[in-house]
Amino acid sequence: MSDEQQRPGTTHFGYQQVPLQDKARKVAEVFHSVADKYDLMNDLMSLGVHRLWKRYAIELSGVRRNQQVLDLAGGTGDLAARFARMVGPQGKVVLSDINGSMLNKGRARLVDAGVVGNIEFVQADAQCLPFPDNHFDCITIAFGLRNVTDKAAALGSMLRVLKPGGRALVLEFSKPTVPVIAPLYDLYSFKVLPLLGKWVAGDEASYRYLAESIRVHPDQETLKAMMADAGFERCDYFNLSGGIVAVHRGYKL
């Protein structure tokens, strides 16, 4: 179902239409449920390739020493840990997630790894970020934008807290660009993925939602246009794995 087909006052929760005010709660329930098995399921679902996707996004970020980085929907801290090493002791990384269970997992994981000296943990909604204007050199959101109720509001909030000259990167599932991939991807998403969720995480419904949420997320060109509409300049994107995933990038000039 496209955005144009939504009833007024509703939004997508997977293939369902739900009241706008209910989506955040329903998404929170999904991630409270999957938090304990989140890292293991990421490795199983992508056969470990998610690590390469994240590494590519980090390389595109251009983050340097002493900079300020915001990692939104940062989950268990994959990107934040890398950024913390890149910015050094005089820089700062804010690992932020709207979901307390995911944020606690990220904090525990990074504390165990000894990566905490220049990291701050903030539970926050991407749609209304609690940070000053023109504050961060780089903002990333990896596999989180599709779960946001008002994506335009989130992009606008990201732009507000980004410094002039700074850049935002959105790593997200997208639309396959290689025709032969699409039917295989659908088969995997709707048959294999929910079964993995059932067997490994004990939660088939949450992983069915995740598959559906990918299908209703804006495609590459639509998201690029949304970033431009929010005020980002020089917007572009990079397809990975035949378009299954894309990294979008925009600058604040």
Phi, psi and omega in degrees: 000129181277167178300326182294337183269357180290143173287148178305138178081008179236168176212173179283137160231092194063229179272355178276152166260128181230157174303144182309319185288349183265343188296314183303319180295317182292321176295320178301319179299320178300311187282332170299322183289321188263356188305317185296330183249014189299311183294316179299316181293323176301316179294317181292315184297321185255003186056034179084354185291339179302332178293322178290321178299315181293321179297320179297316178298320179297319179296325178288341187292331182066021182294138181233173180301146175073007180272168179250124185235137174245121177253101182277150183050040190287351173053236186268011164092019180303308182287319184300321181297319179292317180296324181300321177289326183288322183277341178076180187293338180269351176268180179214142174239129174255116174268116185234141175208145178285341186261119183297323180296317180293318181296319178296322176296317179297316180298313181297320181294316182287325175298316179299326181275356180075019182254080185221343189301325182241025179244135174245143182248124184225121173277117187207155176267125182300338182284340182213074187291135184270050182232157181293161173298149170054050190252323189252144175280330181211141175232132175236150170218114186248117177057037180232334186297326183293342180269356181280137182295309182244093184295323179297319178296320179295317179296320177295322178293320177298316180298319183300317186271359178274139177290150169304133186090351179279171183222150177242140177234132178244110175262120187205153171299146184218207185256123179304137181257353178256114188308320185292339182286323190305308182294325178292322179294319178297316180300315180296314185297317189260348178249309186280313186301312178298326178292320175301316178300321180293314185286320187267314185258354182067029186211089179288321187295319182296321181281337170291320175301315182301319177296317180293322182296329177294321185288333181263000177285146180302144177285182188302310184291324179294316180292322176301316179294323178296321178294319178296319179297328179286346178115000177287147180249162176051045183287136175210175178211161183228118179281138177236146178052048177068025179089359175302325178229149175221147172252117174263143181224138176215155184242153169256114184258000000 
